[in-house]
Amino acid sequence: MENRIRLRGTVFGKTAAGRAEVGQRSAGLTARQRSVLIMLDGQKPLADIGPLVGEDEMLEAVEGLLRKGLVGITSAPPPAAKPAPAAAVPVSAPARAAAAGAAALTAARELMAAAARKHLGLLASDLVRRIEHAKDESQLAGVIGLWHVSIRESKTGKPCAEDLLAEARALLA
């Protein structure tokens, strides 16, 4: 549940292929996927789009668009809300890079956990626990192989396993 809430704060934007698809209509998108693609502007979080098309339908459409390489994550919400400091303190470049890395790690975790739940069902619980408890990229990298093989071996995940792996690796790069 917490992951779904954080995912709703994620901002997706169109890739070059997604921008081309808006005009060309060559990727064979469903009407719902096309609507969501048009709404993903790199500015609005998914929470703003969900009420317009239905949350479950929106998440399913975004997953399909991710698999087709038509959208990517522009920004992800921080892992947990923390109180703001009393005074603004300048943030160093290494601190900004660390924050961006944490957001990418969170986005990769959310992508992996959502895909595992969707394609593995009840069998995903242990794998999702491992994904969610990965504290850094190296720990998540230790799980990504098992995750990929599990998705690839599932009936519904086989067609999209390679695309999901590429997306997870891109988030961690």
MODA-V917622 format. One record per residue. N is the residue number from 1. RES is the residue in three letters. SS is DSSP state (@ for helix, = for strand, . for the rest). PSI is psi in radians with two decimals (* if undefined). NEAR is the number of other C-alpha atoms within 10 Angstrom. Layout:
# MODA-V917622
n:N res:RES ss:SS psi:PSI near:NEAR
n:N res:RES ss:SS psi:PSI near:NEAR
This chain:
# MODA-V917622
n:1 res:MET ss:. psi:-0.79 near:6
n:2 res:GLU ss:@ psi:-0.70 near:10
n:3 res:ASN ss:@ psi:-0.69 near:17
n:4 res:ARG ss:@ psi:-0.67 near:13
n:5 res:ILE ss:@ psi:-0.79 near:12
n:6 res:ARG ss:@ psi:-0.66 near:19
n:7 res:LEU ss:@ psi:-0.60 near:21
n:8 res:ARG ss:@ psi:-0.39 near:19
n:9 res:GLY ss:. psi:-0.06 near:18
n:10 res:THR ss:. psi:2.47 near:23
n:11 res:VAL ss:= psi:2.20 near:21
n:12 res:PHE ss:= psi:2.57 near:23
n:13 res:GLY ss:= psi:2.84 near:22
n:14 res:LYS ss:= psi:2.47 near:24
n:15 res:THR ss:. psi:3.11 near:17
n:16 res:ALA ss:@ psi:-0.72 near:11
n:17 res:ALA ss:@ psi:-0.63 near:14
n:18 res:GLY ss:@ psi:-0.72 near:24
n:19 res:ARG ss:@ psi:-0.69 near:16
n:20 res:ALA ss:@ psi:-0.66 near:14
n:21 res:GLU ss:@ psi:-0.58 near:19
n:22 res:VAL ss:@ psi:-0.69 near:16
n:23 res:GLY ss:@ psi:-0.60 near:8
n:24 res:GLN ss:@ psi:-0.56 near:10
n:25 res:ARG ss:. psi:0.85 near:11
n:26 res:SER ss:. psi:-0.07 near:9
n:27 res:ALA ss:. psi:-0.01 near:15
n:28 res:GLY ss:. psi:0.71 near:9
n:29 res:LEU ss:. psi:2.63 near:16
n:30 res:THR ss:. psi:2.89 near:11
n:31 res:ALA ss:@ psi:-0.71 near:10
n:32 res:ARG ss:@ psi:-0.78 near:15
n:33 res:GLN ss:@ psi:-0.74 near:20
n:34 res:ARG ss:@ psi:-0.75 near:20
n:35 res:SER ss:@ psi:-0.82 near:16
n:36 res:VAL ss:@ psi:-0.73 near:22
n:37 res:LEU ss:@ psi:-0.78 near:24
n:38 res:ILE ss:@ psi:-0.66 near:15
n:39 res:MET ss:@ psi:-0.41 near:18
n:40 res:LEU ss:. psi:1.75 near:22
n:41 res:ASP ss:. psi:0.10 near:16
n:42 res:GLY ss:. psi:0.11 near:17
n:43 res:GLN ss:. psi:-0.76 near:13
n:44 res:LYS ss:. psi:2.40 near:16
n:45 res:PRO ss:= psi:2.83 near:21
n:46 res:LEU ss:@ psi:-0.51 near:23
n:47 res:ALA ss:@ psi:-0.52 near:17
n:48 res:ASP ss:@ psi:-0.41 near:13
n:49 res:ILE ss:@ psi:-0.59 near:17
n:50 res:GLY ss:@ psi:-0.82 near:16
n:51 res:PRO ss:@ psi:-0.40 near:10
n:52 res:LEU ss:@ psi:-0.55 near:12
n:53 res:VAL ss:@ psi:-0.10 near:14
n:54 res:GLY ss:. psi:2.26 near:10
n:55 res:GLU ss:@ psi:-0.86 near:16
n:56 res:ASP ss:@ psi:-0.75 near:10
n:57 res:GLU ss:@ psi:-0.68 near:14
n:58 res:MET ss:@ psi:-0.83 near:22
n:59 res:LEU ss:@ psi:-0.69 near:21
n:60 res:GLU ss:@ psi:-0.73 near:14
n:61 res:ALA ss:@ psi:-0.74 near:22
n:62 res:VAL ss:@ psi:-0.72 near:23
n:63 res:GLU ss:@ psi:-0.76 near:19
n:64 res:GLY ss:@ psi:-0.70 near:17
n:65 res:LEU ss:@ psi:-0.64 near:21
n:66 res:LEU ss:@ psi:-0.80 near:22
n:67 res:ARG ss:@ psi:-0.61 near:20
n:68 res:LYS ss:. psi:-0.06 near:16
n:69 res:GLY ss:. psi:0.41 near:18
n:70 res:LEU ss:. psi:-0.32 near:21
n:71 res:VAL ss:= psi:2.82 near:24
n:72 res:GLY ss:= psi:2.89 near:21
n:73 res:ILE ss:= psi:2.19 near:18
n:74 res:THR ss:= psi:-0.77 near:18
n:75 res:SER ss:= psi:2.64 near:18
n:76 res:ALA ss:. psi:2.63 near:23
n:77 res:PRO ss:. psi:2.73 near:19
n:78 res:PRO ss:. psi:2.74 near:18
n:79 res:PRO ss:. psi:-0.59 near:14
n:80 res:ALA ss:. psi:2.55 near:8
n:81 res:ALA ss:. psi:2.27 near:7
n:82 res:LYS ss:. psi:2.60 near:7
n:83 res:PRO ss:. psi:2.50 near:6
n:84 res:ALA ss:. psi:2.55 near:7
n:85 res:PRO ss:. psi:2.68 near:7
n:86 res:ALA ss:. psi:-0.70 near:6
n:87 res:ALA ss:. psi:2.56 near:6
n:88 res:ALA ss:. psi:2.26 near:7
n:89 res:VAL ss:. psi:2.30 near:7
n:90 res:PRO ss:. psi:2.43 near:7
n:91 res:VAL ss:. psi:2.26 near:8
n:92 res:SER ss:. psi:2.82 near:9
n:93 res:ALA ss:@ psi:-0.75 near:9
n:94 res:PRO ss:@ psi:-0.60 near:9
n:95 res:ALA ss:@ psi:-0.69 near:11
n:96 res:ARG ss:@ psi:-0.72 near:11
n:97 res:ALA ss:@ psi:-0.69 near:11
n:98 res:ALA ss:@ psi:-0.69 near:12
n:99 res:ALA ss:@ psi:-0.71 near:13
n:100 res:ALA ss:@ psi:-0.69 near:15
n:101 res:GLY ss:@ psi:-0.69 near:17
n:102 res:ALA ss:@ psi:-0.68 near:20
n:103 res:ALA ss:@ psi:-0.72 near:20
n:104 res:ALA ss:@ psi:-0.71 near:24
n:105 res:LEU ss:@ psi:-0.75 near:24
n:106 res:THR ss:@ psi:-0.77 near:25
n:107 res:ALA ss:@ psi:-0.72 near:25
n:108 res:ALA ss:@ psi:-0.75 near:25
n:109 res:ARG ss:@ psi:-0.78 near:25
n:110 res:GLU ss:@ psi:-0.74 near:23
n:111 res:LEU ss:@ psi:-0.84 near:20
n:112 res:MET ss:@ psi:-0.78 near:26
n:113 res:ALA ss:@ psi:-0.76 near:22
n:114 res:ALA ss:@ psi:-0.75 near:19
n:115 res:ALA ss:@ psi:-0.71 near:22
n:116 res:ALA ss:@ psi:-0.79 near:24
n:117 res:ARG ss:@ psi:-0.75 near:16
n:118 res:LYS ss:@ psi:-0.80 near:15
n:119 res:HIS ss:@ psi:-0.28 near:21
n:120 res:LEU ss:@ psi:-0.24 near:20
n:121 res:GLY ss:@ psi:-2.30 near:11
n:122 res:LEU ss:@ psi:-0.40 near:10
n:123 res:LEU ss:@ psi:-0.14 near:12
n:124 res:ALA ss:@ psi:-0.24 near:20
n:125 res:SER ss:@ psi:-0.83 near:14
n:126 res:ASP ss:@ psi:-0.73 near:10
n:127 res:LEU ss:@ psi:-0.75 near:20
n:128 res:VAL ss:@ psi:-0.69 near:20
n:129 res:ARG ss:@ psi:-0.76 near:11
n:130 res:ARG ss:@ psi:-0.73 near:19
n:131 res:ILE ss:@ psi:-0.83 near:23
n:132 res:GLU ss:@ psi:-0.44 near:16
n:133 res:HIS ss:@ psi:-0.03 near:12
n:134 res:ALA ss:. psi:2.11 near:17
n:135 res:LYS ss:. psi:-0.38 near:13
n:136 res:ASP ss:. psi:3.14 near:12
n:137 res:GLU ss:@ psi:-0.68 near:17
n:138 res:SER ss:@ psi:-0.68 near:11
n:139 res:GLN ss:@ psi:-0.68 near:13
n:140 res:LEU ss:@ psi:-0.63 near:21
n:141 res:ALA ss:@ psi:-0.53 near:16
n:142 res:GLY ss:@ psi:-0.36 near:13
n:143 res:VAL ss:@ psi:-0.41 near:17
n:144 res:ILE ss:@ psi:-0.60 near:21
n:145 res:GLY ss:@ psi:-0.85 near:12
n:146 res:LEU ss:@ psi:-0.73 near:12
n:147 res:TRP ss:@ psi:-0.85 near:25
n:148 res:HIS ss:@ psi:-0.81 near:20
n:149 res:VAL ss:@ psi:-0.72 near:15
n:150 res:SER ss:@ psi:-0.79 near:19
n:151 res:ILE ss:@ psi:-0.79 near:27
n:152 res:ARG ss:@ psi:-0.59 near:19
n:153 res:GLU ss:@ psi:-0.17 near:15
n:154 res:SER ss:. psi:2.70 near:15
n:155 res:LYS ss:. psi:-0.80 near:10
n:156 res:THR ss:. psi:-0.36 near:13
n:157 res:GLY ss:. psi:-0.34 near:20
n:158 res:LYS ss:@ psi:-0.80 near:15
n:159 res:PRO ss:@ psi:-0.41 near:14
n:160 res:CYS ss:@ psi:0.04 near:18
n:161 res:ALA ss:@ psi:-0.75 near:22
n:162 res:GLU ss:@ psi:-0.69 near:16
n:163 res:ASP ss:@ psi:-0.70 near:14
n:164 res:LEU ss:@ psi:-0.72 near:23
n:165 res:LEU ss:@ psi:-0.77 near:22
n:166 res:ALA ss:@ psi:-0.71 near:13
n:167 res:GLU ss:@ psi:-0.76 near:20
n:168 res:ALA ss:@ psi:-0.76 near:22
n:169 res:ARG ss:@ psi:-0.68 near:13
n:170 res:ALA ss:@ psi:-0.67 near:12
n:171 res:LEU ss:@ psi:-0.61 near:19
n:172 res:LEU ss:@ psi:-0.22 near:20
n:173 res:ALA ss:. psi:* near:10
